[in-house]
Amino acid sequence: MTVPAAYPADAEPAHPDMKRAVIRNGSTVRKGRYVLYWMQSSHRFSENPALRCATILANRLQVPVVACFVFMPGYPGANRRSCQFLLEGLIDAEKMFNDAGIGFHTMIGDPHSAVLRLSKDAAAVIMDEGYLRHQQAWYREVSLKATCLVISVEANVVAPVRKVSSKVEYSAATIRPKIHRCMADYIDPSPDVLPQYEADENLVEDRVYARSLEDIAEIVSREKGPSPSPFFHGGTQEAVRRFSAFLSSGLDAYQETRNDPVSGVLSHMSPYLHFGHVSPVYLARKAIETDSPGTEAFIEELVVRRELAMNYALYNPSYDRYEGIPAWAKRSLDSHRSDPRRYLYSFGEFEMAETHDPYWNAAQEEMRICGKMQGYMRMYWGKKILEWSATPEEAFETAVCLNDRYELDGRDPNGYAGIAWCFGTHDRPWKERPVFGMVRYMNESGLRRKFDADAYVEKVRSYGGRL
Ligand SMILES: Cc1cc2nc3c(=O)[nH]c(=O)nc-3n(C[C@H](O)[C@H](O)[C@H](O)COP(=O)(O)OP(=O)(O)OC[C@H]3O[C@@H](n4cnc5c(N)ncnc54)[C@H](O)[C@@H]3O)c2cc1C
């Protein structure tokens, strides 16, 4: 794959967003009725580099830009909770696209089939990029079969993952300097670009896949699984509102209190980042503009740790499996396979928060009820699943399954890397001990040293947790 300097090749200077773009096939821009923007992982209008690339190209070719989102029933791991959040984001996005004069088409079906159908009338297809296996497979399929130019744009990270590194990075220490070296090139504000040629209503008539948001809402209402979160609602407006509150009353103390699930204030941006309701560039820029003492720690999490996870998903084919953890960790866990476990729980007992440990149960209940567990508790939660499962493989599977089912930010590179971290990924060997081998261990006295763990249990009880 090559990174284009500009498209079509002409005398105009490349737009800064083109630094995020990758040409995916050998086709060229052709005469078409529109430029198609396939909104796949960045569900937003504002601060969307993929949409900006599509609009700039459409303006240059003097055609409208058409945006599409394809809702796929049976999307891997999707359920009522995650779909409701997604829908709330789409309602927001549709309004903003329409206000900007961009035709926004919602469809139901196989994403790559629907996009290929729309691509037949397109001059080019521009898509945003996610890093999971099935997303990359869709992009490959569209790129291979479309007969026009296909470009993907890394719209959901600060520094494009491919530009930062071309291999799996060992840890935050190895990727940090690479990200910091190029971050300044990607953080500047780029204004949203408006289309010069409006799409008329009949430009796209697709009788196979096209459906309204009401049709999608109807499918969502029939989805099974955990109920929608009572605390988190999707959409760009909600993300921006929450983030403004964090900037004014959380960021200053972020460095000291982020690991305290009782008094600490977090940004709560992870579900919005997962669905692309908000741009990480926007969040990073706004944080940097404050000059707050918490900015450095926040950028470390939002950019370095998050983009280390994207690197892990893109370059490690087993990112969501036990096989993906480092060889030293596998060897060490293997040599402690037959160590006696003091407690052993089944998947159902973990899911229903029926362990002997009130802190672990509180974390599980927080996730089950709210759809988002506090960050420090996630580490403890994952470590204890490893300690209380019959095998490390079973533990990994349990953690991935629960995380993806209940967390609004689940099914994300961050989730897979976070769970893999509990098994040694992006970490170093520690002093050897039972069950864990040389994988880092955590215990409840560590929690008590850091914060009032009993107050955390009370807090979750007040949400209705069965504790
Ligand atoms: C076992 C385990 C499972 C996890 N599962 C997920 C998951 O499914 N989805 C997910 O987005 N994150 C996951 N994380 C990482 C982290 O815990 C969450 O990103 C964080 O708690 C989200 O809350 P916040 O947005 O309020 O965070 P804030 O502290 O406000 O941080 C801002 C942003 O920085 C990023 N970030 C923060 N901490 C981390 C981290 N440790 N690693 C990578 N990025 C980070 C997130 O994008 C977050 O939104 C997991 C971590 C562990 C140990």
The ligand as an SDF file (V2000), in Angstrom:
LIG
                    3D

 53 58  0  0  0  0  0  0  0  0999 V2000
   -8.4950   -5.7090   31.8110 C   0  0  0  0  0  0  0  0  0  0  0  0
   -8.6440   -4.3890   31.1050 C   0  0  0  0  0  0  0  0  0  0  0  0
   -9.6650   -4.2170   30.1900 C   0  0  0  0  0  0  0  0  0  0  0  0
   -9.8010   -3.0080   29.5120 C   0  0  0  0  0  0  0  0  0  0  0  0
  -10.8120   -2.8980   28.5890 N   0  0  0  0  0  0  0  0  0  0  0  0
  -10.9090   -1.7560   27.8570 C   0  0  0  0  0  0  0  0  0  0  0  0
  -11.8880   -1.6600   26.8300 C   0  0  0  0  0  0  0  0  0  0  0  0
  -12.6430   -2.6120   26.5710 O   0  0  0  0  0  0  0  0  0  0  0  0
  -11.9550   -0.5050   26.1250 N   0  0  0  0  0  0  0  0  0  0  0  0
  -11.1370    0.5570   26.3880 C   0  0  0  0  0  0  0  0  0  0  0  0
  -11.2610    1.5950   25.7260 O   0  0  0  0  0  0  0  0  0  0  0  0
  -10.1900    0.4800   27.3400 N   0  0  0  0  0  0  0  0  0  0  0  0
  -10.0510   -0.6350   28.0810 C   0  0  0  0  0  0  0  0  0  0  0  0
   -9.0940   -0.7120   29.0500 N   0  0  0  0  0  0  0  0  0  0  0  0
   -8.1620    0.4220   29.2360 C   0  0  0  0  0  0  0  0  0  0  0  0
   -8.6400    1.4850   30.2640 C   0  0  0  0  0  0  0  0  0  0  0  0
   -8.9440    0.8930   31.4770 O   0  0  0  0  0  0  0  0  0  0  0  0
   -9.8400    2.2970   29.7580 C   0  0  0  0  0  0  0  0  0  0  0  0
   -9.5250    2.8470   28.5010 O   0  0  0  0  0  0  0  0  0  0  0  0
  -10.2350    3.4360   30.6800 C   0  0  0  0  0  0  0  0  0  0  0  0
  -10.5920    2.9270   31.9310 O   0  0  0  0  0  0  0  0  0  0  0  0
  -11.3890    4.1930   30.0590 C   0  0  0  0  0  0  0  0  0  0  0  0
  -11.9550    5.1290   30.9280 O   0  0  0  0  0  0  0  0  0  0  0  0
  -11.8590    6.6880   30.6580 P   0  0  0  0  0  0  0  0  0  0  0  0
  -12.1850    6.9970   29.2570 O   0  0  0  0  0  0  0  0  0  0  0  0
  -12.6880    7.3770   31.6910 O   0  0  0  0  0  0  0  0  0  0  0  0
  -10.3100    6.8960   30.9040 O   0  0  0  0  0  0  0  0  0  0  0  0
   -9.3890    8.1470   31.1490 P   0  0  0  0  0  0  0  0  0  0  0  0
   -8.5020    7.8140   32.2880 O   0  0  0  0  0  0  0  0  0  0  0  0
  -10.1410    9.4050   31.2200 O   0  0  0  0  0  0  0  0  0  0  0  0
   -8.4210    8.1350   29.8690 O   0  0  0  0  0  0  0  0  0  0  0  0
   -8.6930    8.8210   28.6500 C   0  0  0  0  0  0  0  0  0  0  0  0
   -8.5440    7.8570   27.5120 C   0  0  0  0  0  0  0  0  0  0  0  0
   -7.2370    7.3080   27.4870 O   0  0  0  0  0  0  0  0  0  0  0  0
   -7.2740    5.9520   27.0660 C   0  0  0  0  0  0  0  0  0  0  0  0
   -6.7860    5.0870   28.1410 N   0  0  0  0  0  0  0  0  0  0  0  0
   -6.8760    5.2630   29.4730 C   0  0  0  0  0  0  0  0  0  0  0  0
   -6.2680    4.2560   30.1310 N   0  0  0  0  0  0  0  0  0  0  0  0
   -5.8020    3.4210   29.1840 C   0  0  0  0  0  0  0  0  0  0  0  0
   -5.0730    2.1950   29.2220 C   0  0  0  0  0  0  0  0  0  0  0  0
   -4.6950    1.6260   30.3630 N   0  0  0  0  0  0  0  0  0  0  0  0
   -4.7740    1.6010   28.0620 N   0  0  0  0  0  0  0  0  0  0  0  0
   -5.1170    2.1530   26.8900 C   0  0  0  0  0  0  0  0  0  0  0  0
   -5.7980    3.3190   26.7920 N   0  0  0  0  0  0  0  0  0  0  0  0
   -6.1290    3.9340   27.9270 C   0  0  0  0  0  0  0  0  0  0  0  0
   -8.7260    5.6230   26.7750 C   0  0  0  0  0  0  0  0  0  0  0  0
   -8.9530    5.7770   25.4170 O   0  0  0  0  0  0  0  0  0  0  0  0
   -9.4640    6.6550   27.5980 C   0  0  0  0  0  0  0  0  0  0  0  0
  -10.7340    6.9430   27.0910 O   0  0  0  0  0  0  0  0  0  0  0  0
   -8.9110   -1.9320   29.7490 C   0  0  0  0  0  0  0  0  0  0  0  0
   -7.8860   -2.1050   30.6840 C   0  0  0  0  0  0  0  0  0  0  0  0
   -7.7440   -3.3220   31.3420 C   0  0  0  0  0  0  0  0  0  0  0  0
   -6.6150   -3.4970   32.3190 C   0  0  0  0  0  0  0  0  0  0  0  0
  1  2  1  0
  2  3  1  0
  2 52  2  0
  3  4  2  0
  4  5  1  0
  4 50  1  0
  5  6  2  0
  6  7  1  0
  6 13  1  0
  7  8  2  0
  7  9  1  0
  9 10  1  0
 10 11  2  0
 10 12  1  0
 12 13  2  0
 13 14  1  0
 14 15  1  0
 14 50  1  0
 15 16  1  0
 16 17  1  0
 16 18  1  0
 18 19  1  0
 18 20  1  0
 20 21  1  0
 20 22  1  0
 22 23  1  0
 23 24  1  0
 24 25  2  0
 24 26  1  0
 24 27  1  0
 27 28  1  0
 28 29  2  0
 28 30  1  0
 28 31  1  0
 31 32  1  0
 32 33  1  0
 33 34  1  0
 33 48  1  0
 34 35  1  0
 35 36  1  0
 35 46  1  0
 36 37  1  0
 36 45  1  0
 37 38  2  0
 38 39  1  0
 39 40  1  0
 39 45  2  0
 40 41  1  0
 40 42  2  0
 42 43  1  0
 43 44  2  0
 44 45  1  0
 46 47  1  0
 46 48  1  0
 48 49  1  0
 50 51  2  0
 51 52  1  0
 52 53  1  0
M  END
$$$$
